[in-house]
Amino acid sequence: MVVPSKPESNNGSNPNPVVRRSSSPGVLSILYSVTKKVGTVAIVYLLGYYNISVAWLIGPVILSVVRDEWKKTSDARRALAKAAAMSNEKEVIIARIDELPAWVYFPDVERAEWVNRIVRQLWPNANHYARDLLRTVIEPNIRNALAAFKLPGFKFDKMILGTIPFRVGGVKVYDHNVSRNEIIMDLDFFYAGDCDISFTLSGIPGGIKDFQLHGMLRVVMKPLIQTIPLVGGLQLFFLNNPTIDFNLVGAADVLDVPGVSDILRRIIVEQVAALMVLPNKLPITLSDVVPAHILKTPEPEGVLRVHVVEAKELMKMDIGVLGKGKSDPYAIITVGAQQFRTQIINNTVSPKWDYWCEYLMYASAGTVLVRLFDYDKGSDDDYMGRASVEVSTVVKKGELDIWLTLEEAKHGMVHLRLSWHTLTDDLQALPLALAETQQLRVTSMSTAILMVYLDSAKNLPDARPGRRPDPIATLGVGKDTQSTHGIFRTDSPVWERGFTFLVKNPETDSFTLKVTDQKTNNDIGRLEYHLAKLLTSENLELSDQPLLLQHSGPISRVRLSLRLRILKHYDPEIDGPLLEGDDDAVDGSSISSKRESPKALSKQFSRGDSVRSVGGQSVGGQSVGGKSVGGSSVSSVQPSKDKLSTQTSVQEEAENFSEELSTPLESTNNATVLHRTPSATSSAGEAGLGRIQMTLRYAVPRQRLVVVIHKVANLPSKDPNSIPDPYVKLYLLPERSKESKRKTEVMKDNCNPTYDETFEYIISLGDINSRQLEVTVVTKKTWFQSQSPVMGQVILNLGDLDLVKGFTAWYDLMPETERDS
């Protein structure tokens, strides 16, 4: 049977039509190619014939080349992501060793292949739910957003998710700091499918293909009930804006160029954020036992207050008469989907904004992202760097006052003050909250929050004679307004939406609701409710009440629920700890070491305003255990719950860090205050050049190496008239470049300087094992040119350190090593 098949194949008696079609081009393709070449020659001829500038030819050619290269890069990235989505985890790891799934980096993240198998089976049924979601929620919002850019008439025509489902790279289930009435887990969510979505924009047909979305999806199962299915509902949301990419096809492909397509991409990201990026959640009810308002109007964990004070040493982005001028900086502060922008300070590299903003926080796991830009009128603003702070750090400490070094910038720092405020229904907290805002002298700060659950309305009047209205509700407190989605042709709409508002003063503010007909924009009902009434209600709540609408029908009513909560400034010493631990703190004060000291103390030394406590030790040239360090002393100590843990760099460190318990000085609430002896900074190190204290850790979620320079002790000073002016310089070897260079401020005339400055390097966990960190103490005061300014140096092999767990350690300064030529 095999033998006769060969001559048939060779003789061409049974040719493959696909092969023949691919080997010989059709008539239409030949005509298209010839027409294209003739058209190109004709354009060049006409340009020369009419003496038109050659720029009219070069400009479109350059734009076409840039667009093609940009599309090739985007297509390659999408193809790679789609291939990963269609493969199993083993193939993904082999193909992209630098983009491992989350369970590789996190020991507490489990593999989720079983989840992917279930999703693959359920995927065909998810298409119907996605179609309804796009049609009822996403489409109206995108239409309104595009109308602001003079692009009306957006409408989805076809919505098919395709056959490739989303993937879950890993699952982490939380078992600490979680209420017993809920289950919280994070999913490493990644979608790179073969969806086919077509739309119409201003009469132009277009489509979206190769849609991709990647982010950390949090799933909250609450409340837990005693009947099947044991879980009352789900809340789905992204902690931060997910990464979104897609490809425009059809006639809308003309918009898929850099700059123009950014408008559409930004609008889609904003709609996803408005749907399910904190503070917005996607609720799913699983049981009728649970009231809808519990899932759709959850109570926030608290309010994060951010004060952007100032910045210094920013890059000079503007060109002046004599070269580089200054900048016109402003800052954008983002937490999840909430974003604020400071005012522009003109012609300075050290702006003082004094800008306040507040964020509703439904989870302590988040990041405060500060991005700085230079304002340029008539062109895109220049990027000047970024800085970030973990929300969990602020929650743990209650307050945080910190200078952050800008990332992705040559130099620059930004000063932030952050505070955490919990929620209470105790009316005694209201006078304190009002007094705090008056002391700040900032009229935009809040003292309470209002949670509103809008269920439905009934018996609305007709907006036009004989036609039922298309109602949409707009709710507001002060200047903050939010709207529901529109419902068509009904006088009894059911919205079932939850809203949360910040309230400046509940004694004087009011809640307003306005129902409008979408087609005529006429008001068909209004409601105003004075929040002072809630202050006299039980638990500051109004539960599921039908309220009569004004300027509406005689029996028109709206059914809603209201809850008021007062802001209370959180103090960990008074209110107790909210979090058991923080694996990603900013300054390393809560980081446990690779090896704990023989006897860890639970205490914290009190000090002046200019001195910080790091790892339970006093710093800034203060005394430790009653002994003076650097010429200063501390007279009082306070107990703390933090444990002091350190890692030794030399063998003698075990003796220096051993703890000896002395007689207690005083006792308060059965808490004993102890002294620690001897001082950890009593020696000048093995080489007699002094010692340096640092915190090193690797923030896995943000892919950053964090280095905190705390202090330098016992620098040598042979001449009392020539006390050094030290600063610390860092390089991430092997590259000794400007990009890896970091340095602290200079401390004048000081042999025991305290810095407490934080530096970060963006680097993958796989690359960090082959890197070294060079830490050099340098003085700016050198009397002779032949004298080296380097006072001491430490070179750390990062691959030998447990950076994921993090540690704080003292290191002996050694003589400078010779650089390889």
Number of C-alpha atoms within 10 A of each C-alpha: 5 6 7 8 10 11 11 12 12 10 9 10 9 10 12 10 9 8 9 10 10 9 9 8 10 10 8 9 10 11 11 11 11 12 12 12 11 11 12 11 11 12 12 13 12 11 14 12 9 8 9 12 10 11 9 10 13 11 10 11 12 11 12 13 11 14 15 13 12 15 16 12 12 15 15 12 13 21 14 15 20 19 16 20 20 17 12 13 18 8 13 19 15 11 14 11 11 12 13 16 18 22 17 15 14 14 9 14 21 16 18 18 16 10 14 17 13 10 17 15 10 12 16 15 9 12 16 12 9 13 16 12 12 15 14 13 15 19 17 15 19 19 17 14 20 17 14 9 9 9 14 17 15 22 18 18 13 13 20 15 21 14 14 18 24 20 27 25 23 22 23 20 15 13 11 10 10 11 11 10 11 16 18 18 15 21 22 20 19 22 21 27 24 18 18 15 20 19 20 18 17 12 12 12 18 20 20 19 19 21 20 21 17 19 18 23 22 24 20 17 21 23 18 17 16 9 10 10 11 14 20 25 25 21 20 20 24 28 26 23 22 20 12 17 18 17 17 20 18 13 13 17 15 12 16 19 17 12 9 11 16 13 15 16 15 12 16 18 20 17 19 19 23 18 19 23 26 24 23 24 24 17 21 15 18 16 16 9 11 17 12 20 20 17 23 24 22 18 18 17 15 24 24 23 20 19 17 22 17 17 24 17 14 24 22 18 21 16 11 10 6 6 8 12 15 19 26 22 31 22 25 16 20 19 25 23 22 19 15 15 16 17 14 17 17 14 15 17 21 20 21 19 18 13 17 20 18 21 21 22 23 18 15 19 13 19 18 20 17 23 20 24 20 26 20 14 7 6 7 10 16 16 16 24 22 22 19 19 21 17 23 23 28 22 27 23 18 22 20 18 13 17 19 22 26 23 20 15 16 17 19 19 20 26 17 20 16 24 21 28 23 19 21 18 19 14 14 11 18 21 11 16 22 18 12 17 16 12 9 10 10 12 10 13 21 23 25 24 25 21 21 24 24 25 20 17 24 19 16 24 22 19 21 12 8 7 12 17 26 21 31 21 25 15 22 18 22 13 5 10 13 13 15 18 15 18 19 14 14 17 20 19 22 16 17 16 20 22 20 24 21 24 26 20 19 25 14 10 15 17 19 16 21 19 25 21 23 17 12 11 13 14 18 23 24 20 18 15 14 14 22 15 14 18 18 11 12 9 15 22 19 16 14 15 13 16 14 19 23 16 13 19 16 12 12 21 23 25 18 21 18 21 21 26 28 27 26 23 20 23 19 15 12 7 10 11 16 16 16 8 17 17 18 24 20 26 24 25 23 24 27 23 23 19 12 16 21 13 14 16 23 17 23 21 24 18 20 9 6 8 16 20 17 22 25 22 21 21 26 23 23 25 21 23 21 17 19 15 22 18 10 11 16 19 13 12 20 15 19 15 13 18 20 23 25 24 21 21 12 12 8 11 17 15 13 17 23 17 18 12 13 12 9 11 11 11 11 9 5 7 14 15 23 21 20 19 17 17 18 19 22 16 15 17 21 14 12 16 22 26 28 30 21 21 26 26 28 25 21 18 11 13 14 18 21 22 22 21 24 25 20 29 28 21 24 15 13 8 8 7 8 12 17 24 19 26 22 24 18 22 20 21 17 12 12 12 10 10 15 17 17 19 20 18 13 17 18 15 15 19 20 25 24 24 21 22 19 23 21 22 18 16 15 16 19 13 11 19 14 13 16 18 18 18 22 23 25 20 21 14 14 14 10 8 7 7 8 12 18 18 21 24 24 19 19 15 14 19 15 10 15 15 22 18 16 22 26 27 19 23 22 22 26 19 14 15 10 6 5 4 3
